[in-house]
Amino acid sequence: METRMKLVFGILVFAVVFLLVFTFRNRQMHKTTQKADPQVYFGLRDMMLHTSRERIGIPKPANQNEPWGVMMDWGIPTGSATTVALADGTASVYLSSGGGFIGGESHESIRNAAKQAVEAAKGVQPLTQLTTDYPIPQRGGVIFYLFTDSGVFTGNATEEQLRTHQSPLHKLRDAAQNVITEYRRIQ
């Protein structure tokens, strides 16, 4: 358990340093525009898409296709937002326009929201397909990536289909959205 905690702490420290370095570099380079450096967003997103549960210390699931984590990419008016939830209660939100939240496991409400999102992912996993392609959704689109020992599974729908429960993935969207809500509550 102590080794796992050190690993999770190491990943969080790396992510925070990564964000701070690129944010500082971006501010120095673009003082007049105040644009976010997309490398930070894509770096964090890519890191999650290419990690393994062993690397971050998530216990082995019951079977190869059972999700141990889920990512929701959402095409919003200012770019994209990515929500990550892991089975151990770790949850993060990254914004392509800059900012976000990392970790969250120190707050019970965020841990619970993350675990509920992974549970929702388990329920919809049979509706998804294995993928090695990780595009960013267009505005109004939502793409889910389910992390399993078999690989990354994906499913997508429009925000409208999810919001009005026309897509069978709506429960996963609602659970991922709850992660964002819990971060907002603690701010």
C-alpha positions as CSV (number, residue, x, y, z in Angstrom):
1,M,0.0,0.0,0.0
2,E,2.8,2.4,0.9
3,T,4.5,1.8,-2.5
4,R,1.2,2.5,-4.3
5,M,0.7,5.7,-2.4
6,K,4.3,6.8,-3.3
7,L,3.6,6.0,-6.9
8,V,0.3,8.0,-6.9
9,F,2.0,10.8,-5.1
10,G,4.8,10.8,-7.7
11,I,2.4,10.9,-10.6
12,L,0.5,13.8,-8.9
13,V,3.8,15.7,-8.3
14,F,4.8,15.2,-11.9
15,A,1.5,16.4,-13.2
16,V,1.5,19.5,-10.9
17,V,5.1,20.4,-11.9
18,F,4.2,19.8,-15.6
19,L,1.3,22.2,-15.3
20,L,3.3,24.8,-13.4
21,V,6.2,24.7,-15.8
22,F,4.0,25.0,-18.9
23,T,1.8,27.6,-17.3
24,F,4.8,29.8,-16.3
25,R,6.4,29.2,-19.7
26,N,3.2,30.1,-21.5
27,R,2.7,33.3,-19.5
28,Q,6.2,34.4,-20.2
29,M,5.8,33.7,-23.9
30,H,2.3,35.0,-24.3
31,K,1.8,37.8,-21.8
32,T,-0.5,39.8,-24.1
33,T,-2.6,36.9,-25.3
34,Q,-2.9,34.9,-22.0
35,K,-3.6,31.7,-24.0
36,A,-3.1,28.3,-22.4
37,D,-0.4,26.1,-23.6
38,P,-2.2,23.1,-25.3
39,Q,0.8,20.9,-24.6
40,V,-0.2,20.8,-20.9
41,Y,-3.7,19.6,-21.7
42,F,-2.6,17.1,-24.3
43,G,0.3,15.9,-22.2
44,L,-1.9,15.1,-19.2
45,R,-4.6,13.5,-21.4
46,D,-2.0,11.4,-23.3
47,M,-0.4,10.3,-20.1
48,M,-3.7,8.9,-18.9
49,L,-4.5,7.2,-22.2
50,H,-1.2,5.4,-22.2
51,T,-0.8,4.4,-18.6
52,S,-1.4,1.0,-17.1
53,R,-3.2,0.1,-13.9
54,E,0.0,-1.5,-12.6
55,R,1.9,1.7,-13.1
56,I,-0.6,3.7,-11.0
57,G,-1.3,1.0,-8.5
58,I,-4.9,0.1,-9.3
59,P,-5.8,-3.5,-8.1
60,K,-6.5,-6.1,-10.8
61,P,-10.2,-6.2,-11.9
62,A,-12.3,-9.3,-12.0
63,N,-11.7,-9.8,-15.7
64,Q,-9.7,-8.3,-18.6
65,N,-12.5,-6.2,-20.0
66,E,-13.6,-4.7,-16.6
67,P,-12.9,-1.0,-16.5
68,W,-10.5,0.2,-13.8
69,G,-10.8,3.8,-15.1
70,V,-12.7,6.0,-17.4
71,M,-12.1,9.3,-19.3
72,M,-14.8,11.6,-20.7
73,D,-13.8,14.0,-23.4
74,W,-16.4,16.7,-24.0
75,G,-16.4,19.2,-26.9
76,I,-17.3,22.5,-25.3
77,P,-17.5,26.0,-26.8
78,T,-13.9,27.0,-25.6
79,G,-12.3,23.7,-26.7
80,S,-12.5,20.5,-24.8
81,A,-12.8,19.3,-21.2
82,T,-11.6,15.9,-20.0
83,T,-12.7,14.2,-16.9
84,V,-10.7,11.2,-15.6
85,A,-12.0,8.8,-12.8
86,L,-10.1,5.8,-11.5
87,A,-11.2,2.8,-9.4
88,D,-9.1,4.0,-6.4
89,G,-11.1,7.3,-6.2
90,T,-8.5,9.4,-8.0
91,A,-10.2,12.0,-10.3
92,S,-9.0,14.8,-12.5
93,V,-10.5,17.4,-14.8
94,Y,-8.4,19.0,-17.6
95,L,-9.4,22.0,-19.7
96,S,-7.8,22.6,-23.2
97,S,-8.3,26.3,-22.5
98,G,-6.2,26.0,-19.4
99,G,-6.7,25.0,-15.8
100,G,-8.4,22.0,-14.2
101,F,-8.2,19.9,-11.1
102,I,-5.8,17.0,-10.4
103,G,-6.0,14.1,-7.9
104,G,-9.0,14.8,-5.6
105,E,-8.6,11.6,-3.6
106,S,-8.2,13.6,-0.4
107,H,-11.9,14.5,-0.6
108,E,-14.4,11.8,0.1
109,S,-17.0,13.3,-2.2
110,I,-14.6,13.2,-5.1
111,R,-13.4,9.7,-4.3
112,N,-17.0,8.5,-4.2
113,A,-17.8,10.3,-7.5
114,A,-14.8,8.8,-9.2
115,K,-15.7,5.3,-8.0
116,Q,-19.3,5.7,-9.2
117,A,-18.1,6.8,-12.6
118,V,-16.0,3.6,-12.9
119,E,-19.0,1.6,-11.8
120,A,-21.1,3.3,-14.5
121,A,-18.3,2.4,-17.0
122,K,-18.6,-1.2,-16.0
123,G,-22.3,-1.1,-16.9
124,V,-21.7,0.3,-20.4
125,Q,-18.5,-1.5,-21.3
126,P,-20.3,-4.1,-23.5
127,L,-21.6,-1.2,-25.7
128,T,-18.1,0.1,-26.4
129,Q,-15.4,-1.0,-28.9
130,L,-11.6,-1.5,-28.5
131,T,-9.6,1.4,-29.9
132,T,-6.1,2.8,-30.3
133,D,-7.4,6.1,-31.8
134,Y,-8.1,8.9,-29.3
135,P,-9.6,11.9,-31.1
136,I,-10.9,15.0,-29.4
137,P,-14.7,15.4,-29.9
138,Q,-16.2,18.2,-31.9
139,R,-18.2,20.9,-30.1
140,G,-21.3,19.2,-28.7
141,G,-19.8,15.7,-28.9
142,V,-18.7,13.4,-26.1
143,I,-16.3,10.5,-26.3
144,F,-15.7,8.0,-23.5
145,Y,-12.5,6.0,-23.1
146,L,-12.7,3.0,-20.7
147,F,-9.4,1.7,-19.4
148,T,-9.2,-2.1,-19.1
149,D,-6.4,-4.7,-19.0
150,S,-7.5,-5.6,-22.5
151,G,-6.9,-2.1,-23.8
152,V,-8.9,1.1,-24.2
153,F,-12.6,0.8,-25.2
154,T,-14.5,3.8,-26.6
155,G,-18.1,4.9,-27.1
156,N,-19.5,8.3,-28.1
157,A,-22.7,10.3,-28.4
158,T,-23.7,13.9,-28.7
159,E,-24.2,16.0,-25.5
160,E,-27.9,16.3,-26.5
161,Q,-28.3,12.5,-26.7
162,L,-26.7,12.1,-23.3
163,R,-28.5,14.9,-21.6
164,T,-31.9,13.7,-22.8
165,H,-31.1,10.1,-22.1
166,Q,-31.4,9.0,-25.8
167,S,-28.0,7.3,-25.6
168,P,-27.4,4.2,-23.4
169,L,-24.2,6.0,-22.3
170,H,-26.1,8.7,-20.4
171,K,-25.5,7.2,-17.0
172,L,-21.7,7.3,-17.6
173,R,-22.0,10.9,-18.7
174,D,-24.0,11.8,-15.6
175,A,-21.4,10.0,-13.4
176,A,-18.5,11.8,-15.0
177,Q,-20.3,15.1,-14.8
178,N,-20.7,14.4,-11.0
179,V,-16.9,14.4,-10.7
180,I,-16.9,17.9,-12.0
181,T,-19.7,18.9,-9.7
182,E,-17.9,17.6,-6.7
183,Y,-14.8,19.5,-7.6
184,R,-16.8,22.7,-7.9
185,R,-18.4,22.1,-4.5
186,I,-15.0,22.0,-2.7
187,Q,-13.8,25.2,-4.4
